[in-house]
Amino acid sequence: MKQKHKKIQRVLHWMQLPEDLDPHLLAIQMIGDASVLIEQHRGILRYNAEQIRFQSEQGILLVCGLNLAIEKLTETRAMICGEIHAISYEDKS
């Protein structure tokens, strides 16, 4: 899978397109400290009101805060609402 990902990155670079078009990269968009949109996740590993862990192709994404809730969830996208204190990332390697 890494070779396919590297090929996509090379094509995007060659065509002078932004990296966020790569469908394998995790995308995170924060809106203030009250919500976060996560795209290209591969599933939820743990979920409670203080912590949500997501699996991704690159590793594990951890959202920490208070009163966290999953407002919208699809196979690859999640909208998290609540008082977000931190977002951290654990690399697979």
PDB file of N, CA, C and O in Angstrom:
ATOM      1  N   MET A   1       0.814  -1.192   0.000  1.00  0.00           N
ATOM      2  CA  MET A   1       0.000   0.000   0.000  1.00  0.00           C
ATOM      3  C   MET A   1       0.860   1.260   0.000  1.00  0.00           C
ATOM      4  O   MET A   1       0.471   2.279  -0.570  1.00  0.00           O
ATOM      5  N   LYS A   2       2.033   1.192   0.641  1.00  0.00           N
ATOM      6  CA  LYS A   2       2.902   2.361   0.685  1.00  0.00           C
ATOM      7  C   LYS A   2       3.374   2.761  -0.710  1.00  0.00           C
ATOM      8  O   LYS A   2       3.487   3.950  -1.008  1.00  0.00           O
ATOM      9  N   GLN A   3       3.652   1.769  -1.574  1.00  0.00           N
ATOM     10  CA  GLN A   3       4.097   2.100  -2.929  1.00  0.00           C
ATOM     11  C   GLN A   3       2.998   2.822  -3.692  1.00  0.00           C
ATOM     12  O   GLN A   3       3.271   3.770  -4.428  1.00  0.00           O
ATOM     13  N   LYS A   4       1.751   2.378  -3.519  1.00  0.00           N
ATOM     14  CA  LYS A   4       0.625   3.029  -4.191  1.00  0.00           C
ATOM     15  C   LYS A   4       0.493   4.466  -3.687  1.00  0.00           C
ATOM     16  O   LYS A   4       0.247   5.383  -4.470  1.00  0.00           O
ATOM     17  N   HIS A   5       0.655   4.653  -2.394  1.00  0.00           N
ATOM     18  CA  HIS A   5       0.573   5.980  -1.801  1.00  0.00           C
ATOM     19  C   HIS A   5       1.685   6.880  -2.352  1.00  0.00           C
ATOM     20  O   HIS A   5       1.435   8.041  -2.676  1.00  0.00           O
ATOM     21  N   LYS A   6       2.905   6.355  -2.459  1.00  0.00           N
ATOM     22  CA  LYS A   6       4.024   7.140  -2.987  1.00  0.00           C
ATOM     23  C   LYS A   6       3.797   7.505  -4.454  1.00  0.00           C
ATOM     24  O   LYS A   6       4.154   8.604  -4.880  1.00  0.00           O
ATOM     25  N   LYS A   7       3.208   6.593  -5.227  1.00  0.00           N
ATOM     26  CA  LYS A   7       2.910   6.890  -6.632  1.00  0.00           C
ATOM     27  C   LYS A   7       1.901   8.022  -6.740  1.00  0.00           C
ATOM     28  O   LYS A   7       2.041   8.913  -7.578  1.00  0.00           O
ATOM     29  N   ILE A   8       0.882   7.981  -5.886  1.00  0.00           N
ATOM     30  CA  ILE A   8      -0.121   9.049  -5.892  1.00  0.00           C
ATOM     31  C   ILE A   8       0.527  10.375  -5.537  1.00  0.00           C
ATOM     32  O   ILE A   8       0.231  11.393  -6.162  1.00  0.00           O
ATOM     33  N   GLN A   9       1.411  10.378  -4.536  1.00  0.00           N
ATOM     34  CA  GLN A   9       2.103  11.611  -4.146  1.00  0.00           C
ATOM     35  C   GLN A   9       2.942  12.156  -5.296  1.00  0.00           C
ATOM     36  O   GLN A   9       2.965  13.365  -5.528  1.00  0.00           O
ATOM     37  N   ARG A  10       3.634  11.271  -6.019  1.00  0.00           N
ATOM     38  CA  ARG A  10       4.456  11.718  -7.151  1.00  0.00           C
ATOM     39  C   ARG A  10       3.591  12.326  -8.250  1.00  0.00           C
ATOM     40  O   ARG A  10       3.948  13.354  -8.826  1.00  0.00           O
ATOM     41  N   VAL A  11       2.455  11.693  -8.543  1.00  0.00           N
ATOM     42  CA  VAL A  11       1.561  12.212  -9.581  1.00  0.00           C
ATOM     43  C   VAL A  11       1.007  13.576  -9.170  1.00  0.00           C
ATOM     44  O   VAL A  11       0.956  14.495  -9.988  1.00  0.00           O
ATOM     45  N   LEU A  12       0.594  13.714  -7.912  1.00  0.00           N
ATOM     46  CA  LEU A  12       0.084  14.999  -7.435  1.00  0.00           C
ATOM     47  C   LEU A  12       1.157  16.076  -7.528  1.00  0.00           C
ATOM     48  O   LEU A  12       0.877  17.203  -7.937  1.00  0.00           O
ATOM     49  N   HIS A  13       2.390  15.730  -7.146  1.00  0.00           N
ATOM     50  CA  HIS A  13       3.495  16.686  -7.235  1.00  0.00           C
ATOM     51  C   HIS A  13       3.769  17.057  -8.699  1.00  0.00           C
ATOM     52  O   HIS A  13       3.939  18.232  -9.023  1.00  0.00           O
ATOM     53  N   TRP A  14       3.810  16.069  -9.560  1.00  0.00           N
ATOM     54  CA  TRP A  14       4.093  16.299 -10.976  1.00  0.00           C
ATOM     55  C   TRP A  14       3.023  17.191 -11.607  1.00  0.00           C
ATOM     56  O   TRP A  14       3.333  18.053 -12.429  1.00  0.00           O
ATOM     57  N   MET A  15       1.766  16.980 -11.217  1.00  0.00           N
ATOM     58  CA  MET A  15       0.663  17.772 -11.762  1.00  0.00           C
ATOM     59  C   MET A  15       0.468  19.083 -11.002  1.00  0.00           C
ATOM     60  O   MET A  15      -0.445  19.849 -11.308  1.00  0.00           O
ATOM     61  N   GLN A  16       1.335  19.345 -10.000  1.00  0.00           N
ATOM     62  CA  GLN A  16       1.283  20.549  -9.183  1.00  0.00           C
ATOM     63  C   GLN A  16      -0.083  20.713  -8.506  1.00  0.00           C
ATOM     64  O   GLN A  16      -0.662  21.799  -8.487  1.00  0.00           O
ATOM     65  N   LEU A  17      -0.580  19.595  -7.950  1.00  0.00           N
ATOM     66  CA  LEU A  17      -1.843  19.589  -7.224  1.00  0.00           C
ATOM     67  C   LEU A  17      -1.564  19.495  -5.727  1.00  0.00           C
ATOM     68  O   LEU A  17      -0.522  18.973  -5.330  1.00  0.00           O
ATOM     69  N   PRO A  18      -2.468  19.988  -4.893  1.00  0.00           N
ATOM     70  CA  PRO A  18      -2.238  19.925  -3.440  1.00  0.00           C
ATOM     71  C   PRO A  18      -2.252  18.499  -2.917  1.00  0.00           C
ATOM     72  O   PRO A  18      -2.964  17.640  -3.437  1.00  0.00           O
ATOM     73  N   GLU A  19      -1.450  18.256  -1.877  1.00  0.00           N
ATOM     74  CA  GLU A  19      -1.347  16.921  -1.277  1.00  0.00           C
ATOM     75  C   GLU A  19      -2.651  16.437  -0.679  1.00  0.00           C
ATOM     76  O   GLU A  19      -2.867  15.230  -0.567  1.00  0.00           O
ATOM     77  N   ASP A  20      -3.531  17.359  -0.289  1.00  0.00           N
ATOM     78  CA  ASP A  20      -4.769  16.926   0.360  1.00  0.00           C
ATOM     79  C   ASP A  20      -5.726  16.209  -0.585  1.00  0.00           C
ATOM     80  O   ASP A  20      -6.779  15.745  -0.149  1.00  0.00           O
ATOM     81  N   LEU A  21      -5.389  16.110  -1.850  1.00  0.00           N
ATOM     82  CA  LEU A  21      -6.185  15.318  -2.792  1.00  0.00           C
ATOM     83  C   LEU A  21      -5.860  13.828  -2.705  1.00  0.00           C
ATOM     84  O   LEU A  21      -6.558  13.002  -3.293  1.00  0.00           O
ATOM     85  N   ASP A  22      -4.815  13.492  -1.984  1.00  0.00           N
ATOM     86  CA  ASP A  22      -4.434  12.087  -1.796  1.00  0.00           C
ATOM     87  C   ASP A  22      -5.480  11.409  -0.911  1.00  0.00           C
ATOM     88  O   ASP A  22      -5.649  11.800   0.244  1.00  0.00           O
ATOM     89  N   PRO A  23      -6.185  10.401  -1.432  1.00  0.00           N
ATOM     90  CA  PRO A  23      -7.254   9.759  -0.660  1.00  0.00           C
ATOM     91  C   PRO A  23      -6.760   8.909   0.506  1.00  0.00           C
ATOM     92  O   PRO A  23      -7.575   8.404   1.278  1.00  0.00           O
ATOM     93  N   HIS A  24      -5.460   8.740   0.654  1.00  0.00           N
ATOM     94  CA  HIS A  24      -4.908   7.927   1.735  1.00  0.00           C
ATOM     95  C   HIS A  24      -4.478   8.762   2.946  1.00  0.00           C
ATOM     96  O   HIS A  24      -4.217   8.212   4.016  1.00  0.00           O
ATOM     97  N   LEU A  25      -4.403  10.079   2.782  1.00  0.00           N
ATOM     98  CA  LEU A  25      -3.948  10.943   3.868  1.00  0.00           C
ATOM     99  C   LEU A  25      -5.098  11.328   4.784  1.00  0.00           C
ATOM    100  O   LEU A  25      -6.192  11.653   4.323  1.00  0.00           O
ATOM    101  N   LEU A  26      -4.842  11.289   6.065  1.00  0.00           N
ATOM    102  CA  LEU A  26      -5.796  11.715   7.076  1.00  0.00           C
ATOM    103  C   LEU A  26      -5.898  13.236   7.027  1.00  0.00           C
ATOM    104  O   LEU A  26      -4.879  13.926   7.023  1.00  0.00           O
ATOM    105  N   ALA A  27      -7.119  13.762   6.991  1.00  0.00           N
ATOM    106  CA  ALA A  27      -7.338  15.208   6.971  1.00  0.00           C
ATOM    107  C   ALA A  27      -8.108  15.605   8.217  1.00  0.00           C
ATOM    108  O   ALA A  27      -9.110  14.979   8.562  1.00  0.00           O
ATOM    109  N   ILE A  28      -7.636  16.655   8.895  1.00  0.00           N
ATOM    110  CA  ILE A  28      -8.241  17.117  10.137  1.00  0.00           C
ATOM    111  C   ILE A  28      -8.536  18.606   9.995  1.00  0.00           C
ATOM    112  O   ILE A  28      -7.659  19.394   9.638  1.00  0.00           O
ATOM    113  N   GLN A  29      -9.780  18.978  10.277  1.00  0.00           N
ATOM    114  CA  GLN A  29     -10.157  20.386  10.222  1.00  0.00           C
ATOM    115  C   GLN A  29     -10.832  20.756  11.540  1.00  0.00           C
ATOM    116  O   GLN A  29     -11.892  20.229  11.879  1.00  0.00           O
ATOM    117  N   MET A  30     -10.201  21.669  12.276  1.00  0.00           N
ATOM    118  CA  MET A  30     -10.773  22.136  13.550  1.00  0.00           C
ATOM    119  C   MET A  30     -11.558  23.410  13.322  1.00  0.00           C
ATOM    120  O   MET A  30     -11.150  24.285  12.559  1.00  0.00           O
ATOM    121  N   ILE A  31     -12.698  23.499  14.001  1.00  0.00           N
ATOM    122  CA  ILE A  31     -13.503  24.699  13.973  1.00  0.00           C
ATOM    123  C   ILE A  31     -13.543  25.206  15.412  1.00  0.00           C
ATOM    124  O   ILE A  31     -14.333  24.730  16.227  1.00  0.00           O
ATOM    125  N   GLY A  32     -12.677  26.180  15.715  1.00  0.00           N
ATOM    126  CA  GLY A  32     -12.537  26.660  17.080  1.00  0.00           C
ATOM    127  C   GLY A  32     -12.071  25.533  17.989  1.00  0.00           C
ATOM    128  O   GLY A  32     -11.250  24.707  17.590  1.00  0.00           O
ATOM    129  N   ASP A  33     -12.599  25.499  19.217  1.00  0.00           N
ATOM    130  CA  ASP A  33     -12.272  24.405  20.124  1.00  0.00           C
ATOM    131  C   ASP A  33     -13.508  23.560  20.416  1.00  0.00           C
ATOM    132  O   ASP A  33     -13.546  22.799  21.384  1.00  0.00           O
ATOM    133  N   ALA A  34     -14.532  23.712  19.549  1.00  0.00           N
ATOM    134  CA  ALA A  34     -15.803  23.029  19.796  1.00  0.00           C
ATOM    135  C   ALA A  34     -16.104  21.890  18.836  1.00  0.00           C
ATOM    136  O   ALA A  34     -16.991  21.081  19.109  1.00  0.00           O
ATOM    137  N   SER A  35     -15.392  21.802  17.722  1.00  0.00           N
ATOM    138  CA  SER A  35     -15.658  20.691  16.807  1.00  0.00           C
ATOM    139  C   SER A  35     -14.438  20.421  15.925  1.00  0.00           C
ATOM    140  O   SER A  35     -13.592  21.286  15.698  1.00  0.00           O
ATOM    141  N   VAL A  36     -14.394  19.206  15.450  1.00  0.00           N
ATOM    142  CA  VAL A  36     -13.316  18.791  14.551  1.00  0.00           C
ATOM    143  C   VAL A  36     -13.898  17.822  13.528  1.00  0.00           C
ATOM    144  O   VAL A  36     -14.682  16.935  13.866  1.00  0.00           O
ATOM    145  N   LEU A  37     -13.501  18.006  12.275  1.00  0.00           N
ATOM    146  CA  LEU A  37     -13.894  17.111  11.190  1.00  0.00           C
ATOM    147  C   LEU A  37     -12.683  16.261  10.833  1.00  0.00           C
ATOM    148  O   LEU A  37     -11.605  16.785  10.550  1.00  0.00           O
ATOM    149  N   ILE A  38     -12.869  14.953  10.848  1.00  0.00           N
ATOM    150  CA  ILE A  38     -11.792  14.026  10.516  1.00  0.00           C
ATOM    151  C   ILE A  38     -12.197  13.279   9.256  1.00  0.00           C
ATOM    152  O   ILE A  38     -13.265  12.670   9.198  1.00  0.00           O
ATOM    153  N   GLU A  39     -11.336  13.329   8.249  1.00  0.00           N
ATOM    154  CA  GLU A  39     -11.615  12.654   6.991  1.00  0.00           C
ATOM    155  C   GLU A  39     -10.557  11.591   6.721  1.00  0.00           C
ATOM    156  O   GLU A  39      -9.396  11.749   7.100  1.00  0.00           O
ATOM    157  N   GLN A  40     -10.953  10.539   6.083  1.00  0.00           N
ATOM    158  CA  GLN A  40     -10.105   9.411   5.693  1.00  0.00           C
ATOM    159  C   GLN A  40      -9.674   8.558   6.882  1.00  0.00           C
ATOM    160  O   GLN A  40      -8.604   7.950   6.849  1.00  0.00           O
ATOM    161  N   HIS A  41     -10.497   8.507   7.936  1.00  0.00           N
ATOM    162  CA  HIS A  41     -10.190   7.577   9.029  1.00  0.00           C
ATOM    163  C   HIS A  41     -10.582   6.168   8.591  1.00  0.00           C
ATOM    164  O   HIS A  41     -11.302   5.994   7.608  1.00  0.00           O
ATOM    165  N   ARG A  42     -10.111   5.180   9.319  1.00  0.00           N
ATOM    166  CA  ARG A  42     -10.387   3.777   8.987  1.00  0.00           C
ATOM    167  C   ARG A  42     -11.177   3.073  10.089  1.00  0.00           C
ATOM    168  O   ARG A  42     -11.248   1.845  10.124  1.00  0.00           O
ATOM    169  N   GLY A  43     -11.771   3.862  10.991  1.00  0.00           N
ATOM    170  CA  GLY A  43     -12.595   3.276  12.041  1.00  0.00           C
ATOM    171  C   GLY A  43     -12.270   3.846  13.398  1.00  0.00           C
ATOM    172  O   GLY A  43     -11.227   4.468  13.597  1.00  0.00           O
ATOM    173  N   ILE A  44     -13.184   3.622  14.336  1.00  0.00           N
ATOM    174  CA  ILE A  44     -13.025   4.089  15.706  1.00  0.00           C
ATOM    175  C   ILE A  44     -12.500   2.939  16.557  1.00  0.00           C
ATOM    176  O   ILE A  44     -13.042   1.835  16.530  1.00  0.00           O
ATOM    177  N   LEU A  45     -11.444   3.209  17.306  1.00  0.00           N
ATOM    178  CA  LEU A  45     -10.853   2.201  18.187  1.00  0.00           C
ATOM    179  C   LEU A  45     -11.392   2.308  19.606  1.00  0.00           C
ATOM    180  O   LEU A  45     -11.582   1.289  20.270  1.00  0.00           O
ATOM    181  N   ARG A  46     -11.642   3.529  20.085  1.00  0.00           N
ATOM    182  CA  ARG A  46     -12.147   3.756  21.440  1.00  0.00           C
ATOM    183  C   ARG A  46     -12.970   5.034  21.426  1.00  0.00           C
ATOM    184  O   ARG A  46     -12.637   6.002  20.741  1.00  0.00           O
ATOM    185  N   TYR A  47     -14.049   5.017  22.197  1.00  0.00           N
ATOM    186  CA  TYR A  47     -14.922   6.182  22.238  1.00  0.00           C
ATOM    187  C   TYR A  47     -15.537   6.343  23.618  1.00  0.00           C
ATOM    188  O   TYR A  47     -16.214   5.441  24.110  1.00  0.00           O
ATOM    189  N   ASN A  48     -15.303   7.487  24.242  1.00  0.00           N
ATOM    190  CA  ASN A  48     -16.026   7.884  25.444  1.00  0.00           C
ATOM    191  C   ASN A  48     -16.082   9.412  25.459  1.00  0.00           C
ATOM    192  O   ASN A  48     -15.610  10.054  24.521  1.00  0.00           O
ATOM    193  N   ALA A  49     -16.644   9.991  26.496  1.00  0.00           N
ATOM    194  CA  ALA A  49     -16.862  11.440  26.535  1.00  0.00           C
ATOM    195  C   ALA A  49     -15.574  12.252  26.670  1.00  0.00           C
ATOM    196  O   ALA A  49     -15.589  13.467  26.474  1.00  0.00           O
ATOM    197  N   GLU A  50     -14.455  11.593  27.004  1.00  0.00           N
ATOM    198  CA  GLU A  50     -13.187  12.309  27.159  1.00  0.00           C
ATOM    199  C   GLU A  50     -12.148  11.974  26.086  1.00  0.00           C
ATOM    200  O   GLU A  50     -11.155  12.689  25.949  1.00  0.00           O
ATOM    201  N   GLN A  51     -12.362  10.906  25.330  1.00  0.00           N
ATOM    202  CA  GLN A  51     -11.322  10.458  24.394  1.00  0.00           C
ATOM    203  C   GLN A  51     -11.934   9.658  23.244  1.00  0.00           C
ATOM    204  O   GLN A  51     -12.770   8.780  23.454  1.00  0.00           O
ATOM    205  N   ILE A  52     -11.500   9.981  22.034  1.00  0.00           N
ATOM    206  CA  ILE A  52     -11.896   9.210  20.853  1.00  0.00           C
ATOM    207  C   ILE A  52     -10.628   8.892  20.075  1.00  0.00           C
ATOM    208  O   ILE A  52      -9.862   9.789  19.723  1.00  0.00           O
ATOM    209  N   ARG A  53     -10.414   7.599  19.809  1.00  0.00           N
ATOM    210  CA  ARG A  53      -9.232   7.141  19.059  1.00  0.00           C
ATOM    211  C   ARG A  53      -9.687   6.618  17.702  1.00  0.00           C
ATOM    212  O   ARG A  53     -10.598   5.795  17.614  1.00  0.00           O
ATOM    213  N   PHE A  54      -9.043   7.106  16.652  1.00  0.00           N
ATOM    214  CA  PHE A  54      -9.352   6.701  15.292  1.00  0.00           C
ATOM    215  C   PHE A  54      -8.169   5.954  14.686  1.00  0.00           C
ATOM    216  O   PHE A  54      -7.014   6.317  14.909  1.00  0.00           O
ATOM    217  N   GLN A  55      -8.460   4.931  13.935  1.00  0.00           N
ATOM    218  CA  GLN A  55      -7.445   4.239  13.136  1.00  0.00           C
ATOM    219  C   GLN A  55      -7.343   4.964  11.811  1.00  0.00           C
ATOM    220  O   GLN A  55      -8.355   5.388  11.252  1.00  0.00           O
ATOM    221  N   SER A  56      -6.131   5.109  11.305  1.00  0.00           N
ATOM    222  CA  SER A  56      -5.920   5.661   9.967  1.00  0.00           C
ATOM    223  C   SER A  56      -4.826   4.862   9.290  1.00  0.00           C
ATOM    224  O   SER A  56      -4.173   4.024   9.912  1.00  0.00           O
ATOM    225  N   GLU A  57      -4.638   5.126   8.028  1.00  0.00           N
ATOM    226  CA  GLU A  57      -3.600   4.409   7.289  1.00  0.00           C
ATOM    227  C   GLU A  57      -2.208   4.760   7.805  1.00  0.00           C
ATOM    228  O   GLU A  57      -1.293   3.942   7.710  1.00  0.00           O
ATOM    229  N   GLN A  58      -2.035   5.964   8.349  1.00  0.00           N
ATOM    230  CA  GLN A  58      -0.730   6.402   8.830  1.00  0.00           C
ATOM    231  C   GLN A  58      -0.497   6.096  10.304  1.00  0.00           C
ATOM    232  O   GLN A  58       0.650   6.094  10.749  1.00  0.00           O
ATOM    233  N   GLY A  59      -1.542   5.840  11.068  1.00  0.00           N
ATOM    234  CA  GLY A  59      -1.386   5.594  12.492  1.00  0.00           C
ATOM    235  C   GLY A  59      -2.681   5.822  13.240  1.00  0.00           C
ATOM    236  O   GLY A  59      -3.766   5.639  12.689  1.00  0.00           O
ATOM    237  N   ILE A  60      -2.567   6.226  14.503  1.00  0.00           N
ATOM    238  CA  ILE A  60      -3.728   6.423  15.365  1.00  0.00           C
ATOM    239  C   ILE A  60      -3.862   7.906  15.696  1.00  0.00           C
ATOM    240  O   ILE A  60      -2.890   8.563  16.068  1.00  0.00           O
ATOM    241  N   LEU A  61      -5.076   8.419  15.555  1.00  0.00           N
ATOM    242  CA  LEU A  61      -5.387   9.798  15.882  1.00  0.00           C
ATOM    243  C   LEU A  61      -6.191   9.803  17.176  1.00  0.00           C
ATOM    244  O   LEU A  61      -7.165   9.061  17.305  1.00  0.00           O
ATOM    245  N   LEU A  62      -5.792  10.629  18.128  1.00  0.00           N
ATOM    246  CA  LEU A  62      -6.445  10.712  19.425  1.00  0.00           C
ATOM    247  C   LEU A  62      -7.005  12.115  19.628  1.00  0.00           C
ATOM    248  O   LEU A  62      -6.271  13.101  19.555  1.00  0.00           O
ATOM    249  N   VAL A  63      -8.307  12.198  19.884  1.00  0.00           N
ATOM    250  CA  VAL A  63      -8.974  13.464  20.192  1.00  0.00           C
ATOM    251  C   VAL A  63      -9.338  13.423  21.669  1.00  0.00           C
ATOM    252  O   VAL A  63     -10.036  12.511  22.112  1.00  0.00           O
ATOM    253  N   CYS A  64      -8.866  14.413  22.440  1.00  0.00           N
ATOM    254  CA  CYS A  64      -9.135  14.466  23.878  1.00  0.00           C
ATOM    255  C   CYS A  64      -9.915  15.732  24.215  1.00  0.00           C
ATOM    256  O   CYS A  64      -9.730  16.774  23.587  1.00  0.00           O
ATOM    257  N   GLY A  65     -10.786  15.630  25.209  1.00  0.00           N
ATOM    258  CA  GLY A  65     -11.553  16.783  25.643  1.00  0.00           C
ATOM    259  C   GLY A  65     -12.604  16.399  26.657  1.00  0.00           C
ATOM    260  O   GLY A  65     -12.477  15.394  27.356  1.00  0.00           O
ATOM    261  N   LEU A  66     -13.652  17.216  26.731  1.00  0.00           N
ATOM    262  CA  LEU A  66     -14.766  16.975  27.644  1.00  0.00           C
ATOM    263  C   LEU A  66     -16.075  16.958  26.855  1.00  0.00           C
ATOM    264  O   LEU A  66     -16.245  17.704  25.891  1.00  0.00           O
ATOM    265  N   ASN A  67     -16.980  16.104  27.278  1.00  0.00           N
ATOM    266  CA  ASN A  67     -18.300  15.999  26.645  1.00  0.00           C
ATOM    267  C   ASN A  67     -18.205  15.765  25.137  1.00  0.00           C
ATOM    268  O   ASN A  67     -18.989  16.326  24.371  1.00  0.00           O
ATOM    269  N   LEU A  68     -17.256  14.948  24.714  1.00  0.00           N
ATOM    270  CA  LEU A  68     -17.089  14.663  23.291  1.00  0.00           C
ATOM    271  C   LEU A  68     -18.231  13.785  22.805  1.00  0.00           C
ATOM    272  O   LEU A  68     -18.670  12.863  23.493  1.00  0.00           O
ATOM    273  N   ALA A  69     -18.697  14.091  21.615  1.00  0.00           N
ATOM    274  CA  ALA A  69     -19.768  13.302  21.004  1.00  0.00           C
ATOM    275  C   ALA A  69     -19.529  13.241  19.503  1.00  0.00           C
ATOM    276  O   ALA A  69     -19.044  14.198  18.898  1.00  0.00           O
ATOM    277  N   ILE A  70     -19.869  12.123  18.921  1.00  0.00           N
ATOM    278  CA  ILE A  70     -19.769  11.974  17.472  1.00  0.00           C
ATOM    279  C   ILE A  70     -21.089  12.463  16.886  1.00  0.00           C
ATOM    280  O   ILE A  70     -22.127  11.815  17.023  1.00  0.00           O
ATOM    281  N   GLU A  71     -21.024  13.619  16.231  1.00  0.00           N
ATOM    282  CA  GLU A  71     -22.235  14.221  15.674  1.00  0.00           C
ATOM    283  C   GLU A  71     -22.629  13.555  14.358  1.00  0.00           C
ATOM    284  O   GLU A  71     -23.807  13.288  14.120  1.00  0.00           O
ATOM    285  N   LYS A  72     -21.639  13.287  13.506  1.00  0.00           N
ATOM    286  CA  LYS A  72     -21.879  12.617  12.220  1.00  0.00           C
ATOM    287  C   LYS A  72     -20.776  11.600  12.011  1.00  0.00           C
ATOM    288  O   LYS A  72     -19.620  11.846  12.355  1.00  0.00           O
ATOM    289  N   LEU A  73     -21.132  10.460  11.447  1.00  0.00           N
ATOM    290  CA  LEU A  73     -20.142   9.408  11.208  1.00  0.00           C
ATOM    291  C   LEU A  73     -20.475   8.669   9.924  1.00  0.00           C
ATOM    292  O   LEU A  73     -21.591   8.184   9.741  1.00  0.00           O
ATOM    293  N   THR A  74     -19.490   8.591   9.038  1.00  0.00           N
ATOM    294  CA  THR A  74     -19.602   7.751   7.845  1.00  0.00           C
ATOM    295  C   THR A  74     -18.410   6.807   7.851  1.00  0.00           C
ATOM    296  O   THR A  74     -17.639   6.772   8.810  1.00  0.00           O
ATOM    297  N   GLU A  75     -18.269   6.062   6.802  1.00  0.00           N
ATOM    298  CA  GLU A  75     -17.177   5.098   6.705  1.00  0.00           C
ATOM    299  C   GLU A  75     -15.808   5.757   6.770  1.00  0.00           C
ATOM    300  O   GLU A  75     -14.855   5.156   7.267  1.00  0.00           O
ATOM    301  N   THR A  76     -15.697   6.995   6.271  1.00  0.00           N
ATOM    302  CA  THR A  76     -14.387   7.667   6.223  1.00  0.00           C
ATOM    303  C   THR A  76     -14.372   9.048   6.867  1.00  0.00           C
ATOM    304  O   THR A  76     -13.308   9.660   6.964  1.00  0.00           O
ATOM    305  N   ARG A  77     -15.525   9.559   7.310  1.00  0.00           N
ATOM    306  CA  ARG A  77     -15.601  10.910   7.889  1.00  0.00           C
ATOM    307  C   ARG A  77     -16.270  10.866   9.255  1.00  0.00           C
ATOM    308  O   ARG A  77     -17.161  10.054   9.503  1.00  0.00           O
ATOM    309  N   ALA A  78     -15.822  11.761  10.141  1.00  0.00           N
ATOM    310  CA  ALA A  78     -16.436  11.883  11.462  1.00  0.00           C
ATOM    311  C   ALA A  78     -16.408  13.346  11.888  1.00  0.00           C
ATOM    312  O   ALA A  78     -15.396  14.029  11.735  1.00  0.00           O
ATOM    313  N   MET A  79     -17.527  13.815  12.422  1.00  0.00           N
ATOM    314  CA  MET A  79     -17.610  15.153  12.997  1.00  0.00           C
ATOM    315  C   MET A  79     -17.750  14.986  14.502  1.00  0.00           C
ATOM    316  O   MET A  79     -18.726  14.412  14.986  1.00  0.00           O
ATOM    317  N   ILE A  80     -16.755  15.499  15.243  1.00  0.00           N
ATOM    318  CA  ILE A  80     -16.716  15.396  16.696  1.00  0.00           C
ATOM    319  C   ILE A  80     -17.041  16.765  17.281  1.00  0.00           C
ATOM    320  O   ILE A  80     -16.475  17.776  16.865  1.00  0.00           O
ATOM    321  N   CYS A  81     -17.952  16.792  18.244  1.00  0.00           N
ATOM    322  CA  CYS A  81     -18.314  18.029  18.930  1.00  0.00           C
ATOM    323  C   CYS A  81     -18.053  17.872  20.420  1.00  0.00           C
ATOM    324  O   CYS A  81     -18.061  16.758  20.944  1.00  0.00           O
ATOM    325  N   GLY A  82     -17.826  18.973  21.091  1.00  0.00           N
ATOM    326  CA  GLY A  82     -17.554  18.986  22.519  1.00  0.00           C
ATOM    327  C   GLY A  82     -16.463  20.007  22.812  1.00  0.00           C
ATOM    328  O   GLY A  82     -16.139  20.841  21.966  1.00  0.00           O
ATOM    329  N   GLU A  83     -15.911  19.937  23.992  1.00  0.00           N
ATOM    330  CA  GLU A  83     -14.819  20.833  24.382  1.00  0.00           C
ATOM    331  C   GLU A  83     -13.498  20.127  24.064  1.00  0.00           C
ATOM    332  O   GLU A  83     -13.025  19.300  24.844  1.00  0.00           O
ATOM    333  N   ILE A  84     -12.916  20.458  22.926  1.00  0.00           N
ATOM    334  CA  ILE A  84     -11.715  19.762  22.448  1.00  0.00           C
ATOM    335  C   ILE A  84     -10.482  20.407  23.058  1.00  0.00           C
ATOM    336  O   ILE A  84     -10.253  21.606  22.901  1.00  0.00           O
ATOM    337  N   HIS A  85      -9.687  19.596  23.760  1.00  0.00           N
ATOM    338  CA  HIS A  85      -8.472  20.090  24.423  1.00  0.00           C
ATOM    339  C   HIS A  85      -7.215  19.768  23.636  1.00  0.00           C
ATOM    340  O   HIS A  85      -6.273  20.561  23.620  1.00  0.00           O
ATOM    341  N   ALA A  86      -7.189  18.611  22.981  1.00  0.00           N
ATOM    342  CA  ALA A  86      -5.960  18.216  22.276  1.00  0.00           C
ATOM    343  C   ALA A  86      -6.264  17.191  21.198  1.00  0.00           C
ATOM    344  O   ALA A  86      -7.207  16.407  21.300  1.00  0.00           O
ATOM    345  N   ILE A  87      -5.443  17.222  20.166  1.00  0.00           N
ATOM    346  CA  ILE A  87      -5.458  16.204  19.123  1.00  0.00           C
ATOM    347  C   ILE A  87      -4.022  15.747  18.977  1.00  0.00           C
ATOM    348  O   ILE A  87      -3.126  16.563  18.761  1.00  0.00           O
ATOM    349  N   SER A  88      -3.799  14.446  19.093  1.00  0.00           N
ATOM    350  CA  SER A  88      -2.443  13.924  18.955  1.00  0.00           C
ATOM    351  C   SER A  88      -2.452  12.758  17.971  1.00  0.00           C
ATOM    352  O   SER A  88      -3.502  12.206  17.642  1.00  0.00           O
ATOM    353  N   TYR A  89      -1.268  12.402  17.518  1.00  0.00           N
ATOM    354  CA  TYR A  89      -1.106  11.420  16.463  1.00  0.00           C
ATOM    355  C   TYR A  89       0.004  10.461  16.819  1.00  0.00           C
ATOM    356  O   TYR A  89       1.095  10.884  17.201  1.00  0.00           O
ATOM    357  N   GLU A  90      -0.261   9.173  16.699  1.00  0.00           N
ATOM    358  CA  GLU A  90       0.751   8.145  16.914  1.00  0.00           C
ATOM    359  C   GLU A  90       1.073   7.493  15.587  1.00  0.00           C
ATOM    360  O   GLU A  90       0.206   6.869  14.975  1.00  0.00           O
ATOM    361  N   ASP A  91       2.304   7.630  15.135  1.00  0.00           N
ATOM    362  CA  ASP A  91       2.748   7.072  13.858  1.00  0.00           C
ATOM    363  C   ASP A  91       2.762   5.550  13.941  1.00  0.00           C
ATOM    364  O   ASP A  91       3.044   4.980  14.995  1.00  0.00           O
ATOM    365  N   LYS A  92       2.454   4.893  12.818  1.00  0.00           N
ATOM    366  CA  LYS A  92       2.452   3.433  12.751  1.00  0.00           C
ATOM    367  C   LYS A  92       3.841   2.838  12.941  1.00  0.00           C
ATOM    368  O   LYS A  92       3.989   1.767  13.530  1.00  0.00           O
ATOM    369  N   SER A  93       4.852   3.529  12.444  1.00  0.00           N
ATOM    370  CA  SER A  93       6.201   2.952  12.449  1.00  0.00           C
ATOM    371  C   SER A  93       6.885   2.975  13.771  1.00  0.00           C
ATOM    372  O   SER A  93       8.021   2.516  13.886  1.00  0.00           O
TER     373      SER A  93
END
